[in-house]
Amino acid sequence: MPGYKFTCSSCGWTNDPSPKLLSCGLCESPLDVKYMGDLLPSVLPRGWSGPPIPLPIDRQEDHLTLGEGNTPVVKLQKIYDLIGVELFAKFEFLNPTGSFKDRGTSIMISVLKSMGITELVEDSSGNAGASVSAYSALAGITANIFAPTTAPNPKISQIKVYGAETHLIEGTRADTTEAAVRFASENSLPYASHNLSPFFIEGTKIFAYEVFEQFNGDLPTDVVIPVGNGSLYLGMWKGLVELEKKRLIGTLPKLHCVQAKSVMPIAAAFDGRNWDVADLKATIAGGIAVASPPRLHQVIEVLRKSGGTAITVNEEEISSWHTYLPANEGIYAEPTSAAAFAGAKKLVDSGRINAGARILIPVTGFGLKDSPP
């Protein structure tokens, strides 16, 4: 038996792990991985020499990797001159398929492969679909990827080039999810949703361990993350809490959430404002255009526990930073990543991040994959 259980993110219900179990048997909330006792990990990420990282993989040979992780952190001097706060960027777009999603996918596909899965279903607006396609190819797993017809062409092409069965769905992002869930049910296949899989966050939490090592334990005061479903945001927090329990860090950073004003369910919920799917508008930040994030309540909980803020940025602000970053810092980021920089400036300008802060922003995806016309 593995050294972990699935536990409900809301009511605490627990169950043995299963590749097809994605929600609580009592309240239907998303599930998390809970390790039993002081688990000593037998699997280490590529090149890792830092604190032990609990992972849901029993054997090193089960760990499938394309070399994800160990992304560099770079101090951005020109932005410091612009906003007056020390700012660092972690280049997550240097992961194998061009986005941070490879962190979660590596662990999720490794576990599913070890459970004997040979075919799966996923839905994505692009980055997660490409990532799942690549790691499924490595694992010898047939991947059925559902994506909206409005997804950027470079991302669809990337999904296809890895050999995935690509299903393009007319309609909204929610329509794409419904089609994927229906296909998985009708064909008795696991729905390997990066939004719901408890294993995915176990991969993204490694981000926190890397930041701890790269800053020699002297963590940034604030981390500003673009948030759609929240897998990197929640993974960062889980990793930080594990490090805190090991007494390796004292004060935890504030984790801030940035959303597009056009699609703002988390920011609205955090501020107690009304927002509904009917209020959704188009945004160039497609990676965070998630109208109904299934882990919303968890993101809100982390915002409050970490002392963070949820903020929105408009299309002009996103576009401005999408242009500024390559022209001034040499960083060609997706509009989704540019949104985080726009949000950081607003947080500083409003005083919600103070002048003595040290900010970290993950550049979550590469610009060539998603650039507005």
N, C-alpha and C positions, 0 to 999 in steps of 0.2 A: 504494500500500500504506500502511496506517496506521503510525504511529510507535510501535507497541507490539505485544507478543506476549502470548499466554496462557502462564503458567508454573505448574507444579505446586507446591502449597504444601508438599509433602513431599519429592519426589525431584528437582525441578528440571527435569523434562521441559518442553519448550516446543513451541508450535504456533501457527499463524496463528489469529487470532480467528474465531469462528463463532457465530452465534446459537443453535445447537443443541449446542454443545460446553460441557459443564458439569463434566466430571471428567477427570482425567489418563488418557491413553491407556495408561499403564504400570501405575500403582498405584491408579487410580480415586479419588485424593484430590481435594478441591476445587481450583479454579484461581484464580489472581490475574492482574491486569494488570501487566505489566512494560514500562516505557518504554525505548525504544532510544536510548541516548545522552542528551545534554542537550536534551530536548525543550522548545521554547519554545511554550507553549500559545497557540492562536489563539482559544480560547473563554474567556470570563470569566463567572463567575456574576453574577447581577443585582446591580448597585451595588458590585461588588468593586473595591477600590483597593489591596489588600494585596499580599503576595508572590505571584508567579506560581504557579498551581495546575495541574500536569499533569492533563489530562483526555482521555479517549478519544474526543473529538469534534473533527473536523477543521475544521468551519465554524460560525461563530456562528449562521447561519440554521438549523442542525440542532439547536440547543440549545432544547429545549422546556421552558418554565418557567411555573409558576403563581404565581411570586413567593416560592418557598421560600427559606429561609435568613434570615440577618441577624436572628435571634431575639435578644431582649434578655437581658442578664445582670443579675440583681437580687441585692443583698446582703440576707440574711435576718437581721435583728437579733434577733428573738425566739428563733430557734433558737440563735443565739450565746449568748444569756442562759441557754438551757436546757442546752446541752451544753458550752459554754465554748470553742468553736472557731469561727473565722471561716468562714462558709459562704455560698456563692453558688449561685443556681439559674439555669440557662439554660432559658428558656421554649420548649422545642421543640414544645409543644402549640399554639403560634401559627403553625405551618406550615399550608399551605392546607387539608389534609384533617384537621388536628388531631393530627398525630403527626410524629416525626422521620423516619418512613419516606419522606416526600416528598423528602428529600435524595437518597436512593439511587435512588428511582423516577424522578426527573427525568432523571438521567444514563442509567439503564438503558433507559428508553423512548426517549430521544433517540437512543441508539446503535442500538437495534433498528429504529426508524423509518428511520434513515439506511441500514440494511442491507436495506430493502425488506420488512420484516415487516408483515403486514396482520392477523394473528390470532395470539393467544398464549394460554397457560395458566399460571395461578398458583394456589397454595393458601395459605390464610392463616386465622388465627383472628380476623381482623378488620381491624386497622390497615393492614397491607400490602395486603390485598385492596381496601380502599377507595382507597388511594393509587394502586395500579396501575390500578384502574378509572377514576379521575379523569384520570390522565395518558394513558391509552389513549384516552379520549374526546377529549382535546385533540389526540392524534396521528392520530385517525381509525382506530385499531386496534381490532378486536373482541377483547374480553377475556373469557375463560372463567375465572371465579373459583370455586374449590372451597373450601368452608368447612364446618367441623363444625356440626351442628345445635345444638350447645351454645354456639356463639358468641353474644355479646351481641346482642340484637335491634337496638339502635341502629347497630351496626357492619354488620349484614346489610342494614339499610335503606339505609345510606349506600352500600354496594356497589351495590345495585340502582338507586339514584337516578341514578348515573352511566351507567346503561345497560348494565352488564356482564351477560353470561350467567352467572347464579348457580346453582351446583350445590351443594346442601346434602347433606352426607354423614353418615349415622348411624355411630356408633362413635367410635373414638379419633381424636386428632389425626393419628396415624400412618396410620390408615385413610384420612383425607382426602388426605394426601400420595400414598398409593398410587393412589387413584382419579384424582388429577390427572395423575400420571406415566403411568398407563395410557391416559387419554384423549388426552394429548399424543402418545403413541406411535401409538395407533390412528388418529389423524387427521393424522399427520405435521406436528404443530405444535411450535413452540419452547416448551419449558417454562421460562418466565421466572421462575424461583424467586428470590425475594429472599434466600433462604438460601444459594443456590449461585452465582448470577450474579456473575462477576468485576466486572461493571460497577456493581453496586449499591454495593459498598464504595468505589468511586471517587467516588460521591456523598456517602456518609456521612463520608469523610475531610475534606470541606470544613468540617465541624464544628470540627476541630482548628485550621484556619487562622483561623476566626472567633474562637475563644477566644484565639489568639495576638494578634490585633488588638485584641480588647476588653480584654485585660489589658496592652496595650502591651509585650508580650514578657515581662512578669514573671508567668509562668504560676503557677496554683495548685500547691501541693505534692502534692495528691491529687485524683483524679477518681473518683467513686463512681458506677457505672453499673449499672442493672438489666440482666441478661444472660439471654437465652433462646438465640437462635442466635448472637448476638454481632456483628451487622453494625455497630452503632454503636461498640461496644467496639473492634473490629478496625479500623474506619475511623478512629477517633480516633488509634489507635497509628500507622497508616500515615501520616496527616497529620503527626504529630509527628516521625516519622523523616525524612520529606521536609524538614521545617523544620530539623531537626538537620543534615542533610547540606548544607543551604545555609548552615550556620553562623549561623543566626538565633537559635537557642536553645542553651543549654548543658545544664543539668540538666533531664531530662524528668520530668514528674509520675509518681507511682505511680498505676497504673490498677487500681482495685479492682472486683471482680465481685460483685454481689449476686444470689442466687437464693432462691426460695421453698423452705423446708424440704421441702415436699411434692413438689417436682420439682427435684432437685439434682445432675444428672449432672456438671456442671463442678466444683462445689464438692467433690464426693466424689472426683473424679479428681485434683484439685489436692492434696487431703489424703491421697491414697492409701487412701481408704475404698471399700468395696464399695457400689455402688448399681446397681440394675437397673430396667428399665422396669416390672417387676412390683411395684416399690416405689412407683410413682407414686400420688399421692393428689390429690384435688381442691384447687385453690387459687383464691382470688379474684384473684390476679395472673396473669390469663390470658395476658398478653403475654410472660411468661417461662416459661410452662408447656410447655417443649420437652424431651421425654425423651431424644431422640437428636440433639443438634446436630451437623450434618455438619462444622462447623469447630472442633470441640472441641479438637483438638490445637493449633490455632493460638491459641485463647484461652489455653490452658495455657502456651504458649510466651511470650505477651505478659505474662501474669501474672508469670512468672519473670523476664523481661527488665526489666520495669518496677519490680520489687520490690513488686508489688501482692499483695493477699490476696483469696481467694474466701471469701465468708461467706454463711450462710443465715439467713433470718428466718422466724418462724412466722406463722400466720394472724392471731393476736391482735396481733402487732407491726405487721403490714401494715395491719390494720384501724384500729389506734390512730392511726397516722400519716396514714392516709387521712382520718380525722376531724379530726386536729389541724391539718393544713395549711390547709384552707379557713377554719377557725374562728379561726386565729391569724395566718396569713400571707396570707390571701385567695387561696390557690392551690388550685384545684379540679383535682386530678390523678387520673389513673387509679390503681387499686390497684398496678399494676405500677410506677409512678413512686414511689408511697408506700413501696414496698419498699426503694428506694434510700436514702431518708431513715432508715428503720429500720436498715438496714445500716450507714449512716454513724455513727449513735449507738453501735451495738455496737462498731464499730471504734475509736471514741474511748474508750469505756468500758473496752475491753480493752487499751488502750495501743498498738494496732497503727497508729493514727493519733495522733501526739503533740499536745500542747497548743498548740504553736506553729504548727500546720498551717493551711493555707488550702484549704478543700475546695470543689470544684465538683460539682454534681449536675445532670444534664440531666433536666428534667421532660418525659418522653418522650411522654406522651399526655394528652388532655383528659378530665376526669372525666365529662362528659355522655355520652361514648361507652361507658363501662364502669363502672357503679356497682353495687355489690352491693345486693340488695334489703334 
